[in-house]
Amino acid sequence: MHSGLLALFAFSPILLAAVLLIGLRWPARRAMPLVYLLTAGIALYVWDMSFNRVLASTVQGLVITLGVLWIIFGAILLLNTLKHSGGITAIRAGFATISPDRRVQAIIIAWLFGCFIEGASGFGTPAAIAAPLLVAIGFPALAAVLLGMLVQSTPVSFGAVGTPIIIGVNSGLDTATLGSQLTAQGSSWDIFLQQITSNVAIIHAIVGTVMPLIMVLMLTRFFGKEKSWKAGFEILPFALFAGLAFTLPYVATGVFLGPEFPSLLGGLVGLAIVTTAAHFGFLVPKNTWDFAPAQEWPSEWLGSIEMKLDELTAKPIGTLRAWLPYVLVGALLVISRVFPEVGAALKSVIVVFPDILGETGIKADFMPLYLPGGILVAVVLATFFLHGMKVRELGAAVGESTKVLLGAGFVLLFTVPMVRILINSGVNAADLPSMPIAMARYVADSVGSVYPLLAPSVGALGAFIAGSNTVSNMMLSQFQYGVAHSLGISGALIVAVQAIGAAAGNMVAIHNVVAASATVGLLGREGTTLRKTVWPTLYYVFFTGLVALIAIYVLGVTDPLVGH
């Protein structure tokens, strides 16, 4: 079969997802089952995979989905537990007193607190938490949603304690084949994954440090009395300081500790540094910037939900006690990842599926205690006692979290198995390369050496379609790696810019906008937000691609498998 036609068949599931989700505006829960069926059909009838192998890949996908859902459940459950214990109310109240300048408030709440929440929870929660928090202290709903969307950029690659890398890249690449090739070169899969992680952290820091400035510029330009860029540039020193306060600890953590912690610790350290600096007026402009009086706001800025700081609980709780569960999450994760004996003890509880349905090379496992989900649930149980909660309150938190899980879970039940069929399609009776490799070869032949410039945009497109950095990495990591391999350039770097592009794509991911808009009663106006967030997204993917080009062709960045 002609390579172009083969690539078209391989690409058709992703194309169908784009048409149904973007063109016809179908919800993912309707679109993804069809995409899964098309993938299975192409695997069986074009790639000539055995039915048993397609089924085994599907089972493997379901086991991986279980791990993803366990993390999502833990993250959302902790958030809802804090909502019912009064923790979120205390955190809100603490923010309200930091500075009267709206630009400073936007940077601290949307950027730093948002980055921290992304590191702890991921899956669109920063916008869902930061947006109502901003509205509660007097921001227009539309501005709050915009800021909540823009934070879903730099921290997202390490969101939900590293899920986009740990699960997304790990299950998106053919680890069995790559692992054996790396071992033959005297390296290992763990070293290679850490190389990807370090590349992600470093390039995000280069491109993302200006994000707080971009956030403030958009705030003053679209929502200020004078509608000026000038008021945004007035806070440039403070904005860059806030950018670095997050990205410096973020890079150090990514390079030395791995993918679980950069956003979590970067956000926590940045929050401590910048709130203290703002408290003492360090780099804060002399003039205080505010919105026009609320009665002068256009109706399209306003949501239908009023936020009251005391809406959830009358039970007072100290700021320190409110933050303690998140500090615990960070501490337990660091202990379990840094001390091998603790990690080994948690990993000993494992459900293994070796050689699923007798298909060699298709295996999966589930480690409930070692996965971040286990640690998050343990912290929830600790919070129950630390915050003196009632069983009824914890029950309500579990109920709300389960509802969210069912929505996310249904989509993933089809998405992850679809990805595993794509990856496992290399073993077939027709002697064809796997579907991602067939696509990659065609793209490499068509585009050539400028591909690194385009690689982040491919990741962003994946996130725009799937609404998730993790799912984009699952769908496209093997494709991106294949293009890099065909071009003889660093696979670790191209997979890294895939993960970065997929993070930036969250700024325009439709279901993130819907989730954020819903929390402040702005449903139906997602287009207004997307027209604004598309510009920072384009900035992010273009400069990430530029950095990748320079790294490969000027600095000569490479990895063990180049040329093999």
VEXDREN-2710 file (C-alpha; in Angstrom, 1 decimal):
% VEXDREN-2710
k/r/px/py/pz
1/MET/0.0/0.0/0.0
2/HIS/1.2/3.5/-0.8
3/SER/2.8/5.3/2.2
4/GLY/0.5/8.3/1.9
5/LEU/-2.6/6.1/1.9
6/LEU/-1.3/4.0/4.8
7/ALA/-0.6/7.2/6.8
8/LEU/-4.2/8.5/6.0
9/PHE/-5.7/5.2/7.4
10/ALA/-3.5/5.5/10.5
11/PHE/-4.5/9.2/10.9
12/SER/-8.2/8.7/10.3
13/PRO/-9.2/8.0/14.0
14/ILE/-7.5/11.3/15.1
15/LEU/-9.2/13.0/12.1
16/LEU/-12.6/11.6/13.0
17/ALA/-12.2/12.8/16.6
18/ALA/-11.4/16.3/15.3
19/VAL/-14.4/16.3/13.0
20/LEU/-16.9/15.1/15.6
21/LEU/-15.5/17.1/18.5
22/ILE/-14.7/20.4/16.8
23/GLY/-16.7/20.4/13.5
24/LEU/-19.9/18.8/14.8
25/ARG/-19.4/19.8/18.5
26/TRP/-20.3/16.4/19.7
27/PRO/-19.5/15.7/23.4
28/ALA/-16.5/13.5/23.9
29/ARG/-18.7/10.8/25.5
30/ARG/-20.5/10.4/22.1
31/ALA/-17.5/10.8/19.9
32/MET/-14.9/8.6/21.5
33/PRO/-16.8/5.3/21.3
34/LEU/-17.0/5.8/17.5
35/VAL/-13.3/6.7/17.3
36/TYR/-12.5/3.5/19.2
37/LEU/-14.6/1.4/16.9
38/LEU/-12.9/3.0/13.8
39/THR/-9.5/2.3/15.2
40/ALA/-10.3/-1.3/16.0
41/GLY/-11.8/-1.7/12.4
42/ILE/-8.6/-0.3/10.8
43/ALA/-6.4/-2.5/13.0
44/LEU/-8.4/-5.7/12.0
45/TYR/-9.0/-5.0/8.3
46/VAL/-6.2/-2.7/7.1
47/TRP/-3.4/-3.7/9.5
48/ASP/-4.4/-7.3/9.7
49/MET/-3.9/-7.5/13.5
50/SER/-5.4/-10.6/15.1
51/PHE/-8.7/-10.1/17.0
52/ASN/-7.0/-11.4/20.1
53/ARG/-4.3/-8.7/19.9
54/VAL/-6.9/-5.9/19.5
55/LEU/-8.8/-7.3/22.5
56/ALA/-5.6/-7.6/24.6
57/SER/-4.7/-4.0/23.7
58/THR/-8.2/-2.9/24.8
59/VAL/-7.8/-4.7/28.2
60/GLN/-4.4/-3.1/28.6
61/GLY/-6.0/0.3/27.9
62/LEU/-8.7/-0.4/30.6
63/VAL/-6.1/-1.2/33.2
64/ILE/-4.2/2.0/32.4
65/THR/-7.5/3.9/32.6
66/LEU/-8.0/2.5/36.1
67/GLY/-4.7/4.1/37.2
68/VAL/-5.6/7.5/35.6
69/LEU/-9.1/7.4/37.3
70/TRP/-7.6/6.5/40.6
71/ILE/-5.4/9.7/40.4
72/ILE/-8.3/11.9/39.3
73/PHE/-10.5/10.6/42.0
74/GLY/-7.8/11.3/44.7
75/ALA/-7.2/14.8/43.4
76/ILE/-10.8/15.8/43.2
77/LEU/-11.7/14.1/46.5
78/LEU/-9.1/16.1/48.4
79/LEU/-10.4/19.3/46.9
80/ASN/-14.0/18.5/47.8
81/THR/-13.0/17.4/51.2
82/LEU/-11.4/20.8/51.8
83/LYS/-14.5/22.5/50.4
84/HIS/-16.6/20.7/53.0
85/SER/-14.1/21.1/55.9
86/GLY/-13.9/24.9/55.5
87/GLY/-10.3/24.6/54.2
88/ILE/-11.0/26.3/50.8
89/THR/-12.9/29.1/52.6
90/ALA/-9.9/29.8/54.8
91/ILE/-7.5/29.7/51.8
92/ARG/-9.8/32.2/50.0
93/ALA/-10.0/34.6/53.0
94/GLY/-6.2/34.5/53.3
95/PHE/-5.8/35.7/49.7
96/ALA/-8.3/38.5/50.0
97/THR/-6.1/40.5/52.4
98/ILE/-2.7/40.3/50.5
99/SER/-2.9/43.4/48.2
100/PRO/-5.6/45.8/47.0
101/ASP/-4.0/45.9/43.5
102/ARG/-6.0/43.6/41.1
103/ARG/-2.9/42.9/39.0
104/VAL/-1.1/41.5/42.1
105/GLN/-4.2/39.5/43.1
106/ALA/-4.4/38.0/39.6
107/ILE/-0.7/36.9/39.7
108/ILE/-0.9/35.4/43.2
109/ILE/-4.3/33.7/42.9
110/ALA/-4.5/32.7/39.2
111/TRP/-0.8/32.2/38.5
112/LEU/0.8/30.9/41.7
113/PHE/-2.1/29.3/43.5
114/GLY/-3.3/28.1/40.1
115/CYS/0.1/26.4/39.4
116/PHE/0.0/24.8/42.8
117/ILE/-3.5/23.4/42.3
118/GLU/-2.5/22.2/38.9
119/GLY/0.4/20.3/40.4
120/ALA/-1.8/18.8/43.1
121/SER/-5.0/18.1/41.1
122/GLY/-4.6/18.7/37.3
123/PHE/-7.5/17.9/35.0
124/GLY/-8.8/21.4/34.6
125/THR/-9.2/22.1/38.4
126/PRO/-7.1/25.3/38.5
127/ALA/-9.6/27.2/36.5
128/ALA/-12.5/25.6/38.3
129/ILE/-11.0/26.8/41.7
130/ALA/-9.2/30.0/40.7
131/ALA/-12.1/31.4/38.8
132/PRO/-14.7/31.4/41.6
133/LEU/-12.0/32.6/44.0
134/LEU/-11.3/35.6/41.8
135/VAL/-15.1/36.3/41.4
136/ALA/-15.5/36.1/45.2
137/ILE/-13.0/38.9/45.7
138/GLY/-14.5/41.2/43.1
139/PHE/-13.3/40.2/39.6
140/PRO/-15.7/40.1/36.6
141/ALA/-16.6/36.5/35.8
142/LEU/-15.3/36.7/32.3
143/ALA/-11.9/38.0/33.5
144/ALA/-11.8/35.2/36.1
145/VAL/-12.4/32.5/33.5
146/LEU/-9.7/34.0/31.2
147/LEU/-7.1/34.1/33.9
148/GLY/-8.1/30.5/35.0
149/MET/-7.5/29.3/31.4
150/LEU/-4.2/31.0/31.0
151/VAL/-2.7/29.3/34.0
152/GLN/-3.3/26.0/32.2
153/SER/0.0/26.2/30.4
154/THR/3.4/26.0/32.1
155/PRO/2.4/23.8/35.1
156/VAL/0.2/21.4/33.2
157/SER/2.9/19.0/32.0
158/PHE/3.5/18.1/35.6
159/GLY/-0.2/18.5/36.7
160/ALA/-1.9/16.0/39.0
161/VAL/1.5/15.0/40.4
162/GLY/3.1/14.3/37.1
163/THR/0.2/12.3/35.4
164/PRO/0.8/13.7/31.8
165/ILE/4.4/12.3/32.0
166/ILE/4.0/9.3/34.3
167/ILE/0.9/7.9/32.6
168/GLY/0.7/9.9/29.4
169/VAL/4.2/9.6/28.0
170/ASN/4.8/6.2/29.7
171/SER/1.7/4.6/28.1
172/GLY/1.9/6.6/24.9
173/LEU/5.4/5.2/24.0
174/ASP/6.2/1.7/23.1
175/THR/8.3/1.2/26.3
176/ALA/9.0/-2.5/25.7
177/THR/10.8/-1.9/22.4
178/LEU/12.5/1.4/23.4
179/GLY/13.6/-0.1/26.8
180/SER/15.4/-3.0/25.1
181/GLN/17.0/-0.6/22.6
182/LEU/18.1/1.7/25.4
183/THR/19.6/-1.2/27.4
184/ALA/21.6/-2.2/24.3
185/GLN/23.0/1.3/24.2
186/GLY/24.0/1.1/27.9
187/SER/21.2/3.3/29.0
188/SER/17.7/2.5/30.5
189/TRP/14.1/3.5/30.1
190/ASP/14.2/5.4/33.5
191/ILE/17.1/7.5/32.4
192/PHE/15.4/8.2/29.1
193/LEU/12.1/9.3/30.8
194/GLN/14.1/11.5/33.1
195/GLN/15.7/13.1/30.1
196/ILE/12.3/13.9/28.7
197/THR/11.2/15.3/32.1
198/SER/14.3/17.5/32.3
199/ASN/13.7/18.8/28.8
200/VAL/10.1/19.6/29.5
201/ALA/11.0/21.5/32.7
202/ILE/13.7/23.5/31.1
203/ILE/11.8/24.6/27.9
204/HIS/8.6/25.3/29.9
205/ALA/10.7/27.6/32.2
206/ILE/12.2/29.5/29.2
207/VAL/8.8/30.0/27.5
208/GLY/6.5/30.2/30.6
209/THR/8.3/32.7/32.8
210/VAL/6.5/35.6/31.0
211/MET/3.0/34.0/31.5
212/PRO/2.1/36.1/34.5
213/LEU/2.9/39.3/32.5
214/ILE/0.7/38.0/29.6
215/MET/-2.1/37.3/32.1
216/VAL/-1.9/40.9/33.5
217/LEU/-1.6/42.5/30.1
218/MET/-4.8/40.7/28.9
219/LEU/-6.5/41.7/32.2
220/THR/-5.7/45.5/31.8
221/ARG/-6.3/45.5/28.1
222/PHE/-9.7/43.8/28.0
223/PHE/-11.1/44.6/31.5
224/GLY/-9.5/47.9/32.6
225/LYS/-11.2/51.3/32.7
226/GLU/-8.7/52.6/30.1
227/LYS/-8.5/49.3/28.2
228/SER/-4.7/49.8/28.0
229/TRP/-1.6/47.6/27.7
230/LYS/0.3/50.3/29.7
231/ALA/-1.2/49.4/33.0
232/GLY/-0.1/45.8/32.5
233/PHE/3.5/46.8/31.6
234/GLU/3.7/48.9/34.8
235/ILE/3.8/45.7/36.8
236/LEU/6.5/44.0/34.6
237/PRO/9.2/43.7/37.3
238/PHE/6.8/42.1/39.7
239/ALA/5.3/39.8/37.0
240/LEU/8.7/38.5/35.9
241/PHE/9.7/38.1/39.6
242/ALA/6.5/36.0/40.1
243/GLY/7.3/34.0/36.9
244/LEU/10.8/33.2/38.1
245/ALA/9.6/32.4/41.7
246/PHE/7.7/29.6/40.1
247/THR/9.9/28.4/37.2
248/LEU/13.3/28.3/39.1
249/PRO/12.1/25.8/41.8
250/TYR/10.1/24.1/39.0
251/VAL/13.2/23.5/36.9
252/ALA/15.3/22.3/39.8
253/THR/12.6/19.9/40.9
254/GLY/12.0/18.5/37.4
255/VAL/15.7/17.9/36.8
256/PHE/16.6/16.5/40.2
257/LEU/13.4/14.9/41.6
258/GLY/11.4/13.8/38.6
259/PRO/8.0/14.4/37.1
260/GLU/5.7/14.3/40.2
261/PHE/6.8/17.5/41.9
262/PRO/7.7/20.5/39.7
263/SER/4.3/22.2/39.6
264/LEU/3.4/21.2/43.2
265/LEU/6.7/22.5/44.8
266/GLY/7.2/25.3/42.3
267/GLY/3.7/26.6/43.2
268/LEU/4.2/26.2/46.9
269/VAL/7.7/27.9/47.0
270/GLY/6.5/30.6/44.6
271/LEU/3.4/31.3/46.7
272/ALA/5.5/31.7/49.8
273/ILE/8.0/34.0/48.2
274/VAL/5.6/36.2/46.2
275/THR/2.9/36.7/48.9
276/THR/5.7/37.7/51.3
277/ALA/7.1/40.1/48.7
278/ALA/3.7/41.6/47.9
279/HIS/3.0/42.0/51.6
280/PHE/6.1/44.2/51.9
281/GLY/5.4/46.0/48.6
282/PHE/8.5/44.6/46.9
283/LEU/8.4/45.5/43.2
284/VAL/4.7/46.4/43.5
285/PRO/3.8/49.5/41.5
286/LYS/3.1/52.7/43.5
287/ASN/-0.4/53.2/41.9
288/THR/-3.1/50.6/42.7
289/TRP/-5.0/49.3/39.7
290/ASP/-8.6/48.4/39.9
291/PHE/-11.6/47.7/37.6
292/ALA/-14.3/50.3/36.9
293/PRO/-17.2/50.2/39.4
294/ALA/-19.2/46.9/39.0
295/GLN/-22.4/48.7/37.9
296/GLU/-20.4/50.0/34.8
297/TRP/-19.4/46.5/33.6
298/PRO/-20.9/45.2/30.4
299/SER/-23.4/42.3/30.9
300/GLU/-21.2/39.8/29.0
301/TRP/-18.6/40.1/31.8
302/LEU/-21.1/38.8/34.4
303/GLY/-21.9/35.3/35.4
304/SER/-25.1/34.0/36.9
305/ILE/-23.5/32.7/40.1
306/GLU/-22.8/35.0/43.0
307/MET/-19.8/34.0/45.1
308/LYS/-19.9/34.5/48.8
309/LEU/-16.8/33.9/50.8
310/ASP/-18.7/32.1/53.5
311/GLU/-21.1/30.2/51.3
312/LEU/-20.0/26.7/52.2
313/THR/-19.3/26.5/55.9
314/ALA/-19.7/28.6/59.0
315/LYS/-17.0/26.6/60.8
316/PRO/-13.9/28.7/61.1
317/ILE/-10.6/27.0/60.4
318/GLY/-7.1/28.5/60.6
319/THR/-5.1/29.2/57.4
320/LEU/-2.3/26.9/58.5
321/ARG/-4.6/24.0/59.1
322/ALA/-6.3/24.7/55.8
323/TRP/-3.0/24.4/53.9
324/LEU/-1.7/21.4/55.9
325/PRO/-3.3/18.7/53.7
326/TYR/-1.6/20.1/50.6
327/VAL/1.7/20.3/52.4
328/LEU/1.2/16.7/53.5
329/VAL/0.6/15.6/49.9
330/GLY/3.9/17.2/48.8
331/ALA/5.8/15.7/51.8
332/LEU/4.4/12.1/51.3
333/LEU/5.1/12.2/47.6
334/VAL/8.7/13.3/48.1
335/ILE/9.2/10.7/50.8
336/SER/7.7/7.9/48.6
337/ARG/9.7/8.9/45.5
338/VAL/13.1/9.8/47.1
339/PHE/13.4/6.9/49.6
340/PRO/13.7/3.6/47.7
341/GLU/12.6/1.5/50.7
342/VAL/9.4/3.5/51.2
343/GLY/8.7/3.3/47.4
344/ALA/9.4/-0.4/47.4
345/ALA/6.9/-1.0/50.3
346/LEU/4.2/0.9/48.5
347/LYS/4.9/-0.8/45.1
348/SER/4.6/-4.2/46.8
349/VAL/0.8/-3.9/46.6
350/ILE/0.3/-4.5/42.9
351/VAL/-2.2/-6.1/40.5
352/VAL/-0.3/-7.5/37.5
353/PHE/-1.7/-8.5/34.1
354/PRO/1.3/-10.3/32.4
355/ASP/0.8/-11.4/28.8
356/ILE/-2.8/-10.3/28.5
357/LEU/-4.8/-13.1/26.6
358/GLY/-1.5/-14.8/25.8
359/GLU/-0.3/-11.8/23.7
360/THR/3.4/-11.5/24.5
361/GLY/4.5/-7.9/25.0
362/ILE/1.0/-6.7/26.0
363/LYS/1.0/-6.4/29.8
364/ALA/-0.3/-3.9/32.4
365/ASP/-0.2/-3.4/36.2
366/PHE/-1.9/-1.2/38.8
367/MET/-0.2/0.0/42.0
368/PRO/-3.0/1.5/44.1
369/LEU/-0.7/2.7/47.0
370/TYR/2.3/4.0/45.0
371/LEU/0.2/5.9/42.4
372/PRO/-0.5/9.5/43.5
373/GLY/-4.2/8.5/44.0
374/GLY/-3.3/6.3/47.0
375/ILE/-1.3/9.1/48.6
376/LEU/-4.1/11.6/47.9
377/VAL/-6.7/9.3/49.5
378/ALA/-4.5/8.8/52.5
379/VAL/-4.3/12.6/53.0
380/VAL/-8.1/12.9/52.7
381/LEU/-8.4/10.4/55.6
382/ALA/-5.8/12.5/57.6
383/THR/-7.8/15.7/56.8
384/PHE/-11.0/14.1/58.2
385/PHE/-9.3/14.1/61.6
386/LEU/-7.1/17.2/61.2
387/HIS/-10.1/19.4/60.3
388/GLY/-12.5/17.7/62.7
389/MET/-15.0/16.8/60.0
390/LYS/-18.3/15.0/60.3
391/VAL/-18.8/11.7/58.5
392/ARG/-21.7/13.3/56.6
393/GLU/-19.3/16.0/55.2
394/LEU/-16.8/13.4/54.0
395/GLY/-19.6/11.4/52.5
396/ALA/-20.8/14.5/50.5
397/ALA/-17.2/15.0/49.2
398/VAL/-17.0/11.4/48.1
399/GLY/-20.3/11.6/46.3
400/GLU/-19.4/14.8/44.4
401/SER/-16.0/13.4/43.4
402/THR/-17.6/10.1/42.2
403/LYS/-19.9/12.2/39.9
404/VAL/-16.9/14.0/38.3
405/LEU/-15.2/10.6/37.9
406/LEU/-18.0/9.0/36.1
407/GLY/-18.0/11.9/33.5
408/ALA/-14.2/11.7/32.9
409/GLY/-14.1/7.9/33.2
410/PHE/-16.6/7.2/30.4
411/VAL/-14.5/9.1/27.9
412/LEU/-11.2/7.5/29.0
413/LEU/-12.7/4.0/28.8
414/PHE/-12.6/4.4/25.0
415/THR/-9.7/6.8/24.5
416/VAL/-7.0/4.8/26.3
417/PRO/-7.8/1.5/24.6
418/MET/-7.9/3.3/21.3
419/VAL/-4.3/4.6/21.9
420/ARG/-3.1/1.1/22.9
421/ILE/-4.4/-0.4/19.7
422/LEU/-2.5/2.2/17.7
423/ILE/0.7/1.5/19.6
424/ASN/0.4/-2.3/19.5
425/SER/-0.5/-2.4/15.8
426/GLY/3.2/-3.1/14.9
427/VAL/2.6/-6.9/15.3
428/ASN/0.4/-7.9/12.4
429/ALA/0.0/-10.4/9.5
430/ALA/0.5/-7.7/6.8
431/ASP/4.0/-6.9/8.1
432/LEU/3.3/-3.2/8.4
433/PRO/4.9/-0.7/10.8
434/SER/2.6/0.4/13.7
435/MET/0.1/3.1/12.9
436/PRO/2.0/5.9/14.7
437/ILE/5.2/4.9/12.8
438/ALA/3.4/4.9/9.5
439/MET/2.1/8.4/10.1
440/ALA/5.5/9.5/11.4
441/ARG/7.4/8.3/8.3
442/TYR/5.1/10.1/6.0
443/VAL/5.3/13.4/8.0
444/ALA/9.1/13.1/8.2
445/ASP/9.4/12.7/4.4
446/SER/6.9/15.6/3.8
447/VAL/8.2/18.2/6.2
448/GLY/11.8/17.3/6.8
449/SER/14.2/19.1/9.2
450/VAL/11.9/22.0/10.2
451/TYR/9.6/19.5/12.0
452/PRO/10.8/20.5/15.5
453/LEU/9.2/23.9/14.9
454/LEU/5.8/22.2/14.3
455/ALA/6.0/19.4/16.9
456/PRO/4.5/21.5/19.8
457/SER/1.5/22.5/17.6
458/VAL/0.8/18.8/17.0
459/GLY/0.7/18.3/20.8
460/ALA/-1.5/21.3/21.3
461/LEU/-3.9/20.0/18.6
462/GLY/-4.1/16.7/20.5
463/ALA/-5.0/18.6/23.8
464/PHE/-7.5/20.8/22.0
465/ILE/-9.3/17.6/20.6
466/ALA/-9.0/15.5/23.8
467/GLY/-9.2/18.2/26.4
468/SER/-6.2/16.7/28.2
469/ASN/-2.4/16.9/28.2
470/THR/-2.3/13.2/29.4
471/VAL/-4.5/12.0/26.5
472/SER/-2.7/14.0/23.9
473/ASN/0.6/12.5/25.2
474/MET/-0.9/9.0/25.0
475/MET/-2.2/9.6/21.4
476/LEU/0.8/11.3/19.9
477/SER/4.0/10.5/21.8
478/GLN/4.8/7.4/19.7
479/PHE/4.0/9.4/16.5
480/GLN/6.3/12.3/17.6
481/TYR/9.1/9.8/18.6
482/GLY/8.7/8.1/15.3
483/VAL/9.2/11.4/13.3
484/ALA/12.3/12.2/15.4
485/HIS/13.7/8.7/14.8
486/SER/13.0/9.0/11.0
487/LEU/14.8/12.4/10.9
488/GLY/17.7/11.2/13.1
489/ILE/17.1/13.8/15.8
490/SER/16.6/13.6/19.6
491/GLY/13.4/11.5/20.3
492/ALA/13.6/12.6/24.0
493/LEU/13.5/16.3/23.0
494/ILE/10.6/15.9/20.4
495/VAL/8.5/13.9/22.9
496/ALA/9.3/16.7/25.5
497/VAL/8.0/19.4/23.1
498/GLN/4.9/17.2/22.4
499/ALA/4.2/17.3/26.2
500/ILE/4.8/21.1/26.3
501/GLY/2.6/21.8/23.3
502/ALA/-0.1/19.6/24.8
503/ALA/0.1/21.6/28.0
504/ALA/-0.3/24.9/26.1
505/GLY/-3.3/23.3/24.2
506/ASN/-5.2/23.2/27.5
507/MET/-5.6/27.0/27.2
508/VAL/-7.9/26.4/24.2
509/ALA/-9.3/22.9/25.2
510/ILE/-13.0/23.3/25.0
511/HIS/-14.0/21.2/28.0
512/ASN/-11.6/23.2/30.2
513/VAL/-13.4/26.4/29.1
514/VAL/-16.7/24.8/29.8
515/ALA/-15.7/23.6/33.2
516/ALA/-14.3/27.0/34.2
517/SER/-17.3/28.8/32.8
518/ALA/-19.7/26.6/34.7
519/THR/-18.2/27.4/38.1
520/VAL/-19.0/31.1/37.6
521/GLY/-22.3/30.8/35.7
522/LEU/-20.9/31.8/32.3
523/LEU/-22.0/28.8/30.2
524/GLY/-22.7/29.6/26.5
525/ARG/-20.0/32.2/26.2
526/GLU/-17.0/29.9/25.7
527/GLY/-16.3/31.3/22.3
528/THR/-15.6/34.8/23.8
529/THR/-13.0/33.2/26.1
530/LEU/-11.4/31.0/23.3
531/ARG/-11.0/34.0/21.0
532/LYS/-8.7/35.6/23.7
533/THR/-6.8/32.4/24.8
534/VAL/-5.9/31.4/21.3
535/TRP/-3.1/34.2/21.2
536/PRO/-1.1/33.0/24.3
537/THR/-1.5/29.4/23.0
538/LEU/0.1/30.4/19.6
539/TYR/2.9/32.3/21.4
540/TYR/3.6/29.2/23.5
541/VAL/3.7/26.6/20.7
542/PHE/5.7/28.9/18.4
543/PHE/8.5/29.7/20.9
544/THR/8.6/26.1/22.2
545/GLY/9.2/25.0/18.6
546/LEU/11.9/27.7/18.1
547/VAL/13.7/26.5/21.3
548/ALA/13.5/22.9/20.0
549/LEU/15.0/24.0/16.6
550/ILE/17.9/25.8/18.3
551/ALA/18.5/23.0/20.8
552/ILE/18.8/20.4/18.0
553/TYR/20.5/22.2/15.1
554/VAL/22.6/24.9/17.0
555/LEU/23.3/23.3/20.4
556/GLY/23.4/19.7/19.0
557/VAL/21.2/18.2/21.7
558/THR/20.9/14.4/21.2
559/ASP/20.1/11.2/23.1
560/PRO/21.3/7.5/23.2
561/LEU/19.0/6.3/20.4
562/VAL/19.7/8.8/17.7
563/GLY/20.9/6.9/14.6
564/HIS/19.8/3.5/16.0
END
